[in-house]
Amino acid sequence: PPHYRDSLTHECHDCADTKGAPPNVYVIISIVTVVIAIIIYAAFKREEISRFADKYDLTVMVFKQNGTLVLVTVQIISGLASVHTFKGGSDYPSPFADLVGIAEIASLDIYALFNMNCSVKGNFGDKLRLTTQVPLAFVAVVLVSRAAYVAFKGTDFIGEGSSGGLKYMLMLLFFLIPTVATTVCQTFAVSEFDNGDGTFDCFMTADMGIVASGPSCTTKSSPEYEALILYAWLMVVVWVFGMPLGLLALLYSKRRAIETRTTRKGGDDLKTISFLFRLFKPRYWPLAVLDLVRRLSLTCFLLLLEGWIQLLAAFTICTLFVIMHRGIGGYYDAATDVLALACGYEITVCVLGLVWANAAVSLPTPPDFISAFLIVSNFAVLGLLIYLGGSHFRRLRKTIATETANANANATTAAAGPNANANANANANTGAAMVQVPALGAGAGAG
């Protein structure tokens, strides 16, 4: 019978024994309900919200960008646990593991969120094809429709605004690439079973119903496995290497406009791709693609390593990127630099949490202490996000108040008419003459 993996407990369950919706579905429904409530409220308070957005546009944008940074960090922390347990390692200790299970929503893994192993008939091959082909079909539809519009209107392919949905396509790919790449790399994992007579039976780790092959395996791989391996290599070229290189080429084609911009988002001609580079200073736009490489390195690339090497590699990658960001300081402002470093250190702490969880099997390490430490450190990062956003909001309010006071003072002076200006000039001349008297006295004294 079909089974599914519970994203909260990371346990395998029989689809026939499950009752009700998966736990993450309730979380998704709650989030959707809140979003709908916000939209309805915004519809009735459109003018007030519009005035607030115009007045504090910069603060809203900074908060969204910093929120993106934190969301990417949550994706990495969740992906680390999934990758490590997939290769037989220990999970985060509870209750932190439960929080991470809920946070898997950020990974956008539709199969895991809705337990589609139960609703969609098939094996891992069907999941692999669905996970890789549906986003590619969406990308193809957007690109073809945009190309047709450009051919009909004679405009630029990447123009002002969203460029016919290209902006939202890039935003989706930004979050989706590591998840799809991880699913692709799961195809290459093989589990070996010793028969006790010197022979080994091998199966795909992602689907034990598919006979695999390997260096120590005596079983002959199935034709389905061979076809999946060929397809997975093709998807490695497309998703693991092709997508980052495509984004790099896109940013490189606009590098002069990006490097000469005077604001985070740049001009109207950069609105379509500003989501990719607005976190970074103009000259450090390549860090956008390098950060995507970091996310891939801490998820799908780790699947190519065994469990005991995974954590060492993850710790090394985290340390190198923290040192690089600390030395370069490539983010747009100091506040984002601080938040990025905090997120980098938090990922490192979570790697150490997995090390402690593995050590707890043989050492008397209290899992409650490890879980509490990880929960506190993660909420500290969220607190830092809120603090930085609030600090930026307060500074902007102070600046607006000062500008308003100066504008009112200038308006009052202008309303007083030319007599006020004449009096002001006379007072200024009188003051200058009074200042010159002690200056002459000082000169005489010096003489």
N, C-alpha and C positions, 0 to 999 in steps of 0.2 A: 504493500500500500504506500501511497505518497507520504512523505514527511516534510516538515519545514523546520527551520532553525529560528527559535525565539530570539529576537534581537535584544530582549531585556535579560533573559537568563542564559542565553547562548546554549541552550539545550535543544536536542532534537525531539520533536513531538510528532505523533501520528495525526495526520489531518482528520481522520475519522473520530478521534477522541477530543478534538477541540470544540469548545462551545463559545459562541459569541464572536465578536470581532477581535482582531489582534490588539494588544495594548496600545501600540503606536497609532492605530487608527483613531482611538479616542483622543489622543494628543493632537493629531492632525485636525480632527473635527473641532476641537477646542480652539486651535489656532485660526482655522477658517472662520469660526463663529466670531472671534474677536475682530478679525480683519473686516468681516461684513458689517459688524457694529460700528467700526471706525469709519467705514465708507458711508454708512447711513448718517452718522453724526456729521461727517464732513459735508454731505449734501445739504443739510439744514444750516450749517455754519460756514458756508462757502466763503462769504465775504471776510469774516473774522480770520479764518484760516489763511485766506489769500493775503491779507494784510500782514499776518504774522510771518508767513513764508517769505514775503518780499522784504520784510524788515530784518529777519534773522536767517536769510538765505545761506549765508556763509557758515553759520553754526550748524544748521540742518545738514549741509553738505559734509562738513567735517565729521559730524556724528555718524552719518551713513558710511563714510569711508572707514572710520575707526571700527564701526560695527562689522563691516566686511572683513577687516583684519581679524577680529575676534571670531567671526563665523568660520573663516578659513582655519584658524587654530583649533576650533572645536572639531572640524572635519578631520584634521590630522590626528588629534587625540583619539577620536573614535576609530579612525582607520588603523592606528597602531594596534589597538586591542584586537580588532578583527583579523588583521594580518598575523599577529602573533599566536592567537588561539587557533587559527586555521592551520598553522604549522605545528600544532601540538603544545604550544606554550601556555602559561597561566594567564588568566584574565586579571583585570584590576580587582582588588578586593571590594566586597560589598560594604556599604551601599553606594560607593562611588561608581561601581560597575553598573548599577541600575540607572544612575544619572547619565552615564555615557551611553547606555542602551537607548534612553529616550533621545539623547542628542544625535543618534544615528539618523534622525530625520534630516539633519543638515547634509548628509551624504547623498541624498536624492536617489538612493537605491530603491526603486519602486518595487522590485521583486521582494526585498526584505521587509519593506514597510507594510505591504499588503498581503504578505504570505502567499505570493502568486504560485509557489510550488504546489499549493493545494487547489487553486482555482484554474490553473493552466496545465493541461496535460502535457507531459513530455519530461525530458531529462535536462541535464546541465547544458547540453548542446542547444536546446531551445532557448534557455535563458541567455546564453552567450549571443546567439543571433538576434534575439529581441533587444537585448541591452545595447548592442553595437549598431544595429541597423535602424532602429527607430530614430535616434538622434541624427544619424546621417541623412535619413529621409527628410527630417525637419530642416536641416541645413540646406539640403538640395532644393527644397521647395522655396525657401527664403531667397537663395541665390538666384534661382531661375526667374522667380517673379521680379526680383530687383533688376536683373539683366533685361527682362522684357520691358520694364518701365523705363529704364535708361535708354533703350533703343527707340522707344516710342517718343519720349520727351526730349531726348538729346542732352540730358543732364549728366553730372558726374556720378560714378558708381557709389562713391562714398561722399555724400554731400552734407547739407545741414540737417539738424534734427536726428531722427532715428534711422534715416536712410532706408525707409521701407522695411523696417523690422531688423536690420542688420545689427543695430545696437543691442536689442534684446536677445538675439541669437548669440552674440559674443558674451553677454552676461551669463546665459545658460551654459555655454561651453566652459566658461571660466570655473564654474562650480562642478560641472559634470565630468570633465576630463579625468581627474584622478579616480573617480568611482568606476567609470567605464574601463579605464586602463587596469584597475585592480581586478575586475571580473575577467578581463582578457588573460592576465598573468596567472590567474588561478588554474587555467587550463593545463599548465605545464607541471603542476605539483602532482607527484605520484606517491602513493602509500604502499609499502612493501609488507608482506606477511610471511613470516618464516614457517614453513611446513614441518620443520624438525628433522628433515632428511637432507638438508643442504640446498633445498630448492626454495624459491620465493615466488609467491603469487603477488601480482601488482595490479592496482586499480587506481583510477583517478581519485585524488583526495576530494575533489569537489563533487564527485558522483561515483560512489562505490559500485554502481551497477555497470560501469564501463571498464572493461579490461584494458590496462595500459601496459607499457613496456618501459624498461629501464636497464641500467648496466648490470644489476644483480638479478633481474627477473628471468624466470624460466618460462613464464607464460607468454604466449604470442598475443600481441595487441590486436584488438578488434579493428575492423575497417572503419567503424565509426570514430574510434579514437584517432586513427591516422588522419581522417578527414578533419576532425576538430583541431588537431595540431596544425595542419596546413592553414586552416581558416584563422586560427589564433595568431599565427605568424603574420598573416596579412593584416590583421587588426592591430598588431604591434606596430607595424609600419604606419598605419593610418592614425591611431590614437596616441601611442606612446611617443612616437617621433614626429609624425606628420603634423599633428595639431599644434604642438609648441613651435615647430619651425614655421608653420603658417602664420601664427600670431606674431612671431618675430619678424617675418617678412612684411606683414601688414604695418607694424609699428615702424619698421625701417623705412618704408615708403613715405611715411609722414614725419620722419625724424627732424627735418628742418623746422617744421611748424611746431613740433613738440618742444624742441630745444630753445626756441625763441619765444615761447608763450610766457606771459607775465602773470597768469593766474593758474590755479590748480587745473581747471578743465580746458583752458585755452579758448580759442575762438570758436565761432559757430561751425567752422569746417572740421573741428575735432570732436564735436559732441558725440559722434557715433562710436568713437574708440576711446573717449576720455576715461571710461570706466577702467580701462586696463592700466593707465599710467598716472592717474591723478594722485595716487598715494606718494609718488616719488618726485624728486626735484627734476627740473627739465633735462639736465645732462645725464641723469641716471635712469632714463626710461627703460634700458635693457633689463633692469632689476625686476620688471614686471614678468618677463619670461623666465628669468632665473628663479624667481619665487615659485613659479609653476613647476620648474624642475625639482625644487626642494620638496614640494608636495608629492610629486611622483616618486621621488627617492624614498620618502618616508611611508609609502604605501605599496604600490605595485612592485617596485624594485626589490623590496624586502622579501617578497614572496619567492624570489630566486635563491634565497639563503635559508640555511637551516635555522631552527629556533635559537640555538645557543649563539649563533653569529649575528642573528637579526638585531638583538638589542645592542650589541657592541657597534654594529654599523649605524644603527639609529642614533646612538649617543654621539658617535663621531660626526655624523651629518649635522645634528643639532648644534654641536659645539662649533663646527666650522662656520655655519651660517650666522650664529650669534656673534662670533668674532668678526666676521666680514661686515655685518651691519653695524657693529659697534665701531669699527674702524672707519668705514665709509661715511656713515650718517647720511644715507641716500634718500631718506624720507623727506617729504615736503616741509615739515616743520618739526620743532623739537618735541612737541607733545606726541606726535605720531611716532617719532623715534623711540621715545620712552615706552609707549604702548607696544611697539614692535619688539623691543628687547624683552619686555615683560612676557609677551606671548612666546617668544623664543625660549626663555628660561622655563616657562610653564610646560612646554612640550618636553624639555629635558627632564623636568621633575617627573612627568608622567612616564618617561622611559625608565627612570630610576624606580618608579612605583611598580612597573612590571618586573624589574630586576628583584625588588623586595618580595613581590608576590611569588616569584619562582623560588627565591631563597626560603620563603616561609614553609615550603614543603619539607625541607630538611633542617631548618633552623627555627628556634622558638621566637619567631617574629610575630607580634600581635597584629592580625590583619585589620582590626578596628583602628589602630593607631595609624596605619598606612592609609586607610580610607579617609580618616578624618583629616590627615595632612593634605591629601590630594584635593579633598572638597574645599578646604580653607584656601589653598593656594589658587584654585580655579576661580572661586568667588572673589578672591582678591583682584584677579585680572578684570573681572566684570566690574568690580568697584572702581578700579582705575579707569576703565572706559567711561563710566558715569561721571567720575570726578573731572576728567579731562574735558568731557562735553559740557559739564556745568561751568567749569572754569572759563572755557571759551565763550559760553553764553554770557557770563557776568562781564567779561572784558568787553564784549561787543555792546552790551547794554550801556556800559559806562562811556564807551566811545560815542555811541549814538546820542546819549544825554549831553555830552560835551559839545558835539556838533550842533545839536538843537539849541543849546544855550548861546553859542556863538552866533548862530543864524538869527536868533531873536535879538541879540544885542546889535547886530548889524542892521536889522530891520528897524529897530528903535532909533538908531543914529540917522538912518536915511529918512525916516519919517519926520525928524526934527527939522529938516531943511538945511539950507545953506548957512543960516545964522549959527546953527549948532556947530557946523564945520568951521566957520570963521572963529567962533569962540574957542573951539578946540585948538585951532592953529595958534590963536593968540596966547592961550595958556601954555602951549608947547614952546612958543618963542620966549615967553616970560621965564618959563622954567629953565630954558637954555641959557638965558642971560644970567640968571641967578647962579647957575652952575659955573659960569665963566669967572665970576668974581673971586671965589676961593682959589680958582686955578691961577688967576693973576697974582693973588696974594702969595700963593705957594711959590710962584716963579720969583717974586721979589724976595721972599725969604731965602730962597735958594741962592739968589744973587748975593 
